[in-house]
Amino acid sequence: MTTLLLENLKQKISTLSLEPLGGGCFEVFVDGEQIYSKLETGEFPDEQEILGAVEAQVA
């Protein structure tokens, strides 16, 4: 997913951080706002869904 975000948004994002956590966490934040939570949905996100959500936030 990191590669997908960087390939598509490299001109629009200034920082991308990965924070490894345990317990099946997969949380996505843009500028401090949570846009996806695997803990809430119980499902790993679709990469295109996350890309679209990040694009909407950085546009």
N, C-alpha and C positions, 0 to 999 in steps of 0.2 A: 504494500500500500504506500509506503514511503516513496518508492520509485514513481508510482503513478502520480502522486501529489507533486513531486518535484518536476517531473516531465511536463505536467500540464500547467503548473502554477509558479514556475521558477521566477517569473518576472513580477509576481504579485505578492509573494510571501518573503519576509525578511528573515524569519527564524522558524525552524522546525525542530521540535524536541521530542525525543522518545524517552519515556520513563518506564522501564520494566517494573512490573508489579506482579505479585502472585495472586492466586485465587481466581483465575479466569477473568480478571479485569481487562476491559478494552474500552477505554473512555477517550473521546475525542473532544478537544476544546479548541476554540478559536478566540483569541484575545480574552481569555478567561471565561468565555461562555461555552457551556457544554452543548455540543450538537449531536452527540451519540453516546449511549451507555449500554454496553453489553450486559451489565449487571441489571439494568432495568428491563431490557427486552428479552434477555436470555438467549439471544442469537448473535452470532458473529455478523458484522455488517457487510453488505454488498459494497465492493470497492467503488462502483460507479455512484452509488447512493452517497457515500462519504465524500467523494470528489465533488458532486453537485452541491452538497451542503457547505463544504469549505468554499467553493467558488462563490456561492451566494453571500457568504460572510465577508469575503475579501474584495468583492466587486465594488 
